[in-house]
Amino acid sequence: MQRFDVIVIGAGAAGMMCAATAGARGRRVLLLDHAVKLAEKIRISGGGRCNFTNSGARADCYLSDNPHFCRSALSQYTPQDFLALMARHGVAWHEKKLGQLFCDDSSEQVIALLDAECRAGGVDRRMGVEVGEVARGEDGFFTVATSEGSFAAESLVVATGGLSIPQIGATPFGYRLAEQFGLPVTPLAPALVPLTFHTDDAERFAPLAGVSLDAEVSCGKASFRENLLFTHKGLSGPAILQISSYWQPGDALTVDLLPGVDVEALLEGNAGSAQRLANLLGEYWPKRFADAWLAQQQMDWKVSEVTGRRVQKFSDAVHRWRVLPNGTQGYRKAEVTRGGVSTRALSSKTMAAREVAGLYFIGEVVDVTGHLGGYNFQWAWSSGFVAGKNC
């Protein structure tokens, strides 16, 4: 049986960062993955340009049952630290919007960067390897049975990701391993995912597929203002993906369809006009949406007809459109998984399991879910670095 200092299961963003960091410390590292292609989730992200971090990454941009858990890792390895790594490898980048940083060229550059760091650290990387039974002996060493034989190490790092995008190989392996060693797993759900309509709304709004507009979407205390996109099944776009992480089945969404616009003042400025509301709102909305939405609200009026109580009714409808989603489009369309290995069972300073010496969990498999826009990659870099410094 071949022995290493560290075995990392999962050669994605967090796993590669961890392996490279540990290797740089002189640790003998074995990096395993059942996938044949390296870091496929990095490759497909950001339309192939990888939204690799967000310059504004901070703890309140992450969801967790233990919301303060991510602070330590994020402070130990910041977006600026990853930018310094990019600079050392000559990878050019740009900010798209809202602090979202993308490669100028290709996500392949981020994969190559991490691969180069692993090689520099002497990491033994093996792809297309099926991992079977994992056990911990009385000597404290972990043994990992694989399709290429068994390996042992004093430290085991689990970086197997979540359930999102199963078509590129996502599995529940990491959660089962956590439970095997007695670590609790919080409830799992698709996050950063499109939402679906009930049948009636789906039929009513199906002709609007592809229509996008600026909106502020709220669920409970969470609120996001970005584009909202109609799909054949329901709603998507950045505002919906963001709010989906907070949405629970049965929750209604409140949508402000004209954020920052005083609808009552708009009506007053056009008082007595014979034009239809759809034409007035066409200055702000795509005409197709104005027609369909007014029909749904039974408000296909002329501007001159919006008087008295109708003014407030119309304003409320525009600024507080109530949408009751039927569900989500599931893990196939989700960017990440909400929930995961309970952070209360892990050290925030090292990512180590509190009750199982030498066992670490990092990245998406942990109950830390970032907002849309590079936050989840930053969590991968930060948690992977911290574990790599300590495993």
C-alpha positions as CSV (number, residue, x, y, z in Angstrom):
1,M,0.0,0.0,0.0
2,Q,1.4,3.4,-1.0
3,R,1.6,6.0,1.7
4,F,1.2,9.8,1.5
5,D,1.0,12.6,4.0
6,V,-2.2,13.9,2.5
7,I,-4.9,12.4,0.2
8,V,-7.3,14.9,-1.4
9,I,-10.5,13.5,-2.9
10,G,-11.8,15.8,-5.6
11,A,-9.7,17.7,-8.2
12,G,-11.9,20.7,-8.6
13,A,-11.3,24.3,-7.5
14,A,-11.0,23.6,-3.7
15,G,-9.2,20.3,-4.1
16,M,-6.6,21.6,-6.4
17,M,-6.0,24.7,-4.3
18,C,-5.6,22.5,-1.2
19,A,-3.3,20.0,-2.9
20,A,-1.1,22.8,-4.3
21,T,-0.9,24.6,-0.9
22,A,0.0,21.4,1.0
23,G,2.5,20.4,-1.7
24,A,4.2,23.7,-1.4
25,R,4.7,23.0,2.3
26,G,6.6,19.8,1.4
27,R,3.7,17.4,2.1
28,R,3.5,14.3,-0.1
29,V,0.1,14.7,-1.6
30,L,-2.1,12.4,-3.6
31,L,-5.0,14.1,-5.5
32,L,-7.8,11.7,-6.7
33,D,-10.9,12.3,-8.9
34,H,-13.3,10.0,-10.6
35,A,-13.7,12.4,-13.5
36,V,-11.4,12.0,-16.5
37,K,-11.4,15.8,-17.3
38,L,-9.8,18.1,-14.7
39,A,-11.9,20.8,-13.0
40,E,-14.9,20.6,-15.4
41,K,-16.9,23.1,-13.3
42,I,-14.2,25.7,-13.7
43,R,-14.1,25.0,-17.4
44,I,-17.8,25.7,-18.0
45,S,-18.2,28.6,-15.6
46,G,-18.8,32.2,-16.6
47,G,-19.5,31.2,-20.2
48,G,-16.0,29.7,-20.5
49,R,-14.3,32.7,-19.0
50,C,-14.6,31.7,-15.3
51,N,-16.0,34.3,-12.9
52,F,-13.1,33.3,-10.6
53,T,-13.8,35.6,-7.6
54,N,-15.6,38.7,-6.5
55,S,-13.6,41.7,-5.2
56,G,-16.3,42.3,-2.6
57,A,-16.3,38.8,-1.1
58,R,-17.2,39.0,2.6
59,A,-19.1,36.9,5.1
60,D,-22.5,38.4,4.6
61,C,-22.4,37.2,1.0
62,Y,-22.6,33.6,2.1
63,L,-25.5,31.4,3.5
64,S,-24.9,28.9,6.3
65,D,-26.6,27.6,9.4
66,N,-23.5,29.1,11.1
67,P,-23.2,32.4,9.2
68,H,-19.9,33.5,10.8
69,F,-18.0,30.3,10.0
70,C,-16.6,31.5,6.7
71,R,-15.0,34.7,8.1
72,S,-11.7,33.1,9.1
73,A,-11.0,31.3,5.8
74,L,-12.0,34.4,3.8
75,S,-9.6,36.6,5.9
76,Q,-6.8,34.0,5.6
77,Y,-7.0,33.9,1.8
78,T,-8.7,36.9,0.1
79,P,-9.6,37.8,-3.5
80,Q,-6.5,39.9,-3.6
81,D,-4.4,36.8,-2.8
82,F,-5.9,35.0,-5.7
83,L,-5.3,38.0,-8.0
84,A,-1.7,37.9,-6.9
85,L,-1.6,34.2,-8.0
86,M,-3.2,35.2,-11.3
87,A,-0.5,37.8,-11.8
88,R,2.3,35.4,-11.1
89,H,1.0,33.2,-13.9
90,G,0.4,36.1,-16.3
91,V,-3.4,35.6,-16.5
92,A,-5.2,38.8,-17.5
93,W,-8.7,39.5,-16.1
94,H,-11.4,42.2,-16.1
95,E,-14.3,43.2,-13.9
96,K,-17.7,42.7,-15.6
97,K,-20.0,44.2,-13.0
98,L,-20.7,44.2,-9.3
99,G,-17.2,43.1,-8.4
100,Q,-17.4,40.0,-10.6
101,L,-13.9,39.2,-12.0
102,F,-13.5,37.1,-15.2
103,C,-10.5,35.9,-17.3
104,D,-9.9,38.0,-20.3
105,D,-9.2,34.8,-22.3
106,S,-10.4,31.5,-21.0
107,S,-11.3,29.5,-17.9
108,E,-8.7,27.0,-19.1
109,Q,-6.1,29.5,-17.8
110,V,-7.3,29.1,-14.3
111,I,-7.2,25.3,-14.6
112,A,-3.7,25.5,-16.0
113,L,-2.6,27.8,-13.2
114,L,-3.8,25.4,-10.5
115,D,-2.3,22.4,-12.4
116,A,1.0,24.2,-12.5
117,E,0.9,25.0,-8.8
118,C,0.1,21.3,-8.1
119,R,3.0,20.2,-10.3
120,A,5.3,22.7,-8.5
121,G,4.3,21.1,-5.2
122,G,5.0,17.6,-6.4
123,V,1.4,16.6,-6.2
124,D,0.6,13.1,-7.5
125,R,-2.6,13.6,-9.4
126,R,-4.7,10.7,-10.7
127,M,-7.8,11.2,-12.8
128,G,-10.5,8.7,-13.7
129,V,-10.0,6.8,-10.5
130,E,-13.1,5.3,-8.7
131,V,-12.9,5.7,-5.0
132,G,-14.5,3.0,-2.9
133,E,-14.2,2.3,0.8
134,V,-12.6,4.8,3.1
135,A,-11.6,3.8,6.6
136,R,-9.5,5.0,9.5
137,G,-7.2,2.6,11.3
138,E,-6.2,2.4,14.9
139,D,-2.9,4.1,13.9
140,G,-4.9,7.1,12.9
141,F,-4.1,6.7,9.2
142,F,-6.9,6.9,6.6
143,T,-7.0,4.1,3.9
144,V,-8.7,4.8,0.6
145,A,-9.6,1.9,-1.6
146,T,-9.7,2.8,-5.3
147,S,-9.8,1.3,-8.8
148,E,-6.0,1.8,-8.8
149,G,-5.3,0.1,-5.5
150,S,-5.3,1.2,-1.9
151,F,-3.6,4.3,-0.5
152,A,-3.0,5.6,3.0
153,A,-2.4,9.0,4.6
154,E,-2.5,10.7,8.0
155,S,-4.6,13.5,6.5
156,L,-7.7,13.1,4.3
157,V,-9.3,16.1,2.6
158,V,-12.8,15.8,1.1
159,A,-13.3,18.2,-1.8
160,T,-16.0,16.3,-3.7
161,G,-18.4,19.2,-4.3
162,G,-22.1,19.1,-4.1
163,L,-25.0,17.8,-6.1
164,S,-25.2,20.6,-8.7
165,I,-24.7,19.8,-12.4
166,P,-24.8,15.9,-12.1
167,Q,-24.2,15.7,-15.9
168,I,-20.5,16.6,-15.3
169,G,-20.1,14.0,-12.5
170,A,-21.6,15.5,-9.3
171,T,-22.3,12.8,-6.6
172,P,-23.3,12.7,-2.9
173,F,-20.0,11.0,-2.0
174,G,-18.8,13.7,0.3
175,Y,-22.0,13.8,2.3
176,R,-22.0,10.1,2.8
177,L,-18.4,10.1,3.9
178,A,-19.1,12.9,6.4
179,E,-22.0,10.8,7.9
180,Q,-19.8,7.7,8.0
181,F,-17.4,9.6,10.3
182,G,-20.2,11.0,12.4
183,L,-20.4,14.5,11.0
184,P,-23.9,15.9,10.5
185,V,-25.1,17.2,7.1
186,T,-27.6,20.0,6.9
187,P,-30.6,19.8,4.5
188,L,-29.5,20.0,0.9
189,A,-31.3,21.9,-1.9
190,P,-30.4,23.3,-5.4
191,A,-29.2,27.0,-5.1
192,L,-28.5,29.7,-7.7
193,V,-31.2,27.9,-9.8
194,P,-34.1,29.0,-12.0
195,L,-37.6,28.8,-10.5
196,T,-40.6,27.2,-12.1
197,F,-44.2,28.5,-12.5
198,H,-47.4,26.7,-11.6
199,T,-49.2,25.4,-14.7
200,D,-51.5,28.4,-15.1
201,D,-48.7,31.0,-14.9
202,A,-46.5,28.8,-17.1
203,E,-49.1,28.8,-19.8
204,R,-49.8,32.5,-19.4
205,F,-46.2,33.6,-19.6
206,A,-44.8,31.0,-21.9
207,P,-44.9,33.4,-24.9
208,L,-42.5,35.7,-22.9
209,A,-39.6,33.2,-22.9
210,G,-36.5,35.2,-23.5
211,V,-37.9,38.5,-22.3
212,S,-35.6,40.2,-19.7
213,L,-36.2,43.3,-17.5
214,D,-34.6,45.1,-14.5
215,A,-36.4,44.1,-11.3
216,E,-35.9,43.9,-7.6
217,V,-36.9,40.5,-6.2
218,S,-37.5,39.8,-2.5
219,C,-38.1,36.8,-0.4
220,G,-38.3,37.4,3.4
221,K,-35.6,39.8,4.3
222,A,-33.4,39.0,1.2
223,S,-33.7,41.3,-1.8
224,F,-31.7,41.5,-5.1
225,R,-31.9,44.0,-7.9
226,E,-30.7,42.7,-11.2
227,N,-32.2,41.3,-14.4
228,L,-35.1,38.9,-14.3
229,L,-35.5,36.6,-17.3
230,F,-38.7,34.7,-18.4
231,T,-38.1,31.1,-19.5
232,H,-40.4,28.4,-21.0
233,K,-40.8,27.0,-17.5
234,G,-40.7,30.0,-15.2
235,L,-38.2,32.7,-14.1
236,S,-34.4,32.9,-14.3
237,G,-31.8,35.7,-14.6
238,P,-29.4,37.0,-12.0
239,A,-32.1,38.3,-9.6
240,I,-33.9,35.0,-9.6
241,L,-30.8,32.9,-9.2
242,Q,-29.8,35.0,-6.2
243,I,-33.1,34.8,-4.5
244,S,-33.4,31.1,-5.1
245,S,-30.8,30.5,-2.4
246,Y,-33.2,32.0,0.1
247,W,-36.5,30.6,-1.4
248,Q,-38.2,27.6,0.3
249,P,-41.1,25.6,-1.2
250,G,-44.3,27.5,-0.4
251,D,-42.7,30.9,-0.2
252,A,-44.0,33.7,-2.4
253,L,-41.7,36.2,-4.1
254,T,-42.3,39.9,-4.2
255,V,-41.2,41.6,-7.4
256,D,-40.7,45.3,-7.9
257,L,-41.1,45.6,-11.7
258,L,-40.2,49.3,-11.8
259,P,-37.6,49.8,-9.0
260,G,-36.8,53.4,-8.5
261,V,-39.8,54.6,-10.5
262,D,-42.6,56.6,-8.8
263,V,-45.6,55.0,-10.5
264,E,-48.1,57.5,-9.0
265,A,-46.0,60.4,-10.3
266,L,-45.8,58.8,-13.7
267,L,-49.5,58.4,-13.9
268,E,-50.0,62.0,-12.7
269,G,-47.7,63.3,-15.4
270,N,-49.8,61.5,-18.0
271,A,-53.2,62.2,-16.5
272,G,-56.0,62.2,-19.0
273,S,-53.9,60.5,-21.7
274,A,-55.9,58.3,-24.1
275,Q,-53.0,55.9,-24.6
276,R,-53.1,52.5,-23.1
277,L,-51.1,51.6,-20.1
278,A,-49.2,49.1,-22.1
279,N,-47.9,51.9,-24.4
280,L,-46.9,54.0,-21.4
281,L,-45.1,51.1,-19.7
282,G,-43.4,50.3,-23.0
283,E,-40.9,53.0,-22.2
284,Y,-39.7,50.8,-19.3
285,W,-40.7,47.3,-20.2
286,P,-40.5,45.1,-23.4
287,K,-43.9,45.6,-25.1
288,R,-44.6,41.8,-25.0
289,F,-44.3,41.8,-21.2
290,A,-46.4,44.9,-20.7
291,D,-49.3,43.4,-22.7
292,A,-49.1,40.0,-20.9
293,W,-48.6,41.3,-17.4
294,L,-51.5,43.8,-17.7
295,A,-53.7,41.1,-19.0
296,Q,-52.8,38.8,-16.1
297,Q,-53.5,41.7,-13.6
298,Q,-56.8,42.5,-15.5
299,M,-55.5,46.1,-15.8
300,D,-55.5,46.5,-19.5
301,W,-56.7,50.1,-19.1
302,K,-56.2,53.4,-20.8
303,V,-54.1,55.8,-18.7
304,S,-57.1,58.1,-18.4
305,E,-59.0,55.2,-16.7
306,V,-56.5,54.9,-13.9
307,T,-58.0,57.2,-11.3
308,G,-59.1,57.1,-7.7
309,R,-58.4,53.8,-6.0
310,R,-57.1,52.4,-9.2
311,V,-53.9,54.5,-8.9
312,Q,-52.9,52.8,-5.6
313,K,-54.0,49.4,-6.8
314,F,-51.9,49.7,-10.0
315,S,-48.9,51.1,-8.1
316,D,-49.0,48.2,-5.6
317,A,-49.3,45.7,-8.4
318,V,-46.2,47.1,-10.2
319,H,-44.0,47.5,-7.1
320,R,-45.3,44.4,-5.2
321,W,-46.1,41.8,-7.9
322,R,-46.6,38.5,-6.0
323,V,-45.2,35.4,-7.6
324,L,-45.7,31.9,-6.1
325,P,-43.1,29.5,-7.7
326,N,-43.9,25.9,-8.0
327,G,-40.4,24.7,-7.5
328,T,-36.9,24.9,-9.0
329,Q,-35.3,23.4,-12.1
330,G,-33.3,21.2,-9.9
331,Y,-29.6,20.2,-9.6
332,R,-29.2,19.9,-13.4
333,K,-29.6,23.7,-13.7
334,A,-28.3,24.7,-10.2
335,E,-24.9,26.4,-10.0
336,V,-24.3,25.2,-6.4
337,T,-25.8,23.1,-3.6
338,R,-27.3,24.8,-0.5
339,G,-26.5,23.1,2.7
340,G,-23.8,20.4,3.3
341,V,-21.4,19.2,6.0
342,S,-22.3,21.1,9.1
343,T,-19.8,23.8,9.9
344,R,-20.5,23.3,13.6
345,A,-18.6,20.0,13.2
346,L,-15.6,21.8,11.6
347,S,-12.9,24.2,12.7
348,S,-13.3,27.6,11.0
349,K,-9.5,28.2,11.3
350,T,-8.4,24.9,9.7
351,M,-11.4,23.2,8.1
352,A,-10.7,20.1,10.1
353,A,-13.3,17.9,11.7
354,R,-13.4,18.6,15.4
355,E,-14.0,15.0,16.4
356,V,-11.9,13.2,13.8
357,A,-8.2,14.1,13.7
358,G,-6.8,14.5,10.2
359,L,-10.2,14.7,8.4
360,Y,-11.0,17.9,6.5
361,F,-13.9,19.1,4.3
362,I,-13.6,22.1,1.9
363,G,-15.5,23.8,-0.9
364,E,-19.1,23.2,-1.9
365,V,-19.5,20.0,0.1
366,V,-19.5,22.3,3.2
367,D,-22.6,24.2,4.4
368,V,-21.4,27.5,3.0
369,T,-23.2,28.8,-0.1
370,G,-22.1,32.0,-1.8
371,H,-24.1,34.6,-3.8
372,L,-23.9,34.6,-7.6
373,G,-20.9,36.3,-9.0
374,G,-17.6,34.6,-8.1
375,Y,-18.3,34.1,-4.4
376,N,-18.4,30.3,-4.5
377,F,-15.0,30.1,-6.3
378,Q,-13.6,32.4,-3.6
379,W,-14.9,30.1,-1.0
380,A,-13.2,27.2,-2.8
381,W,-9.8,29.1,-2.9
382,S,-10.1,30.2,0.7
383,S,-11.2,26.9,2.3
384,G,-8.8,25.0,0.1
385,F,-5.9,27.2,1.1
386,V,-6.7,27.0,4.8
387,A,-6.9,23.2,4.7
388,G,-3.8,23.0,2.7
389,K,-1.9,25.0,5.3
390,N,-3.0,22.7,8.1
391,C,-3.5,19.2,6.7
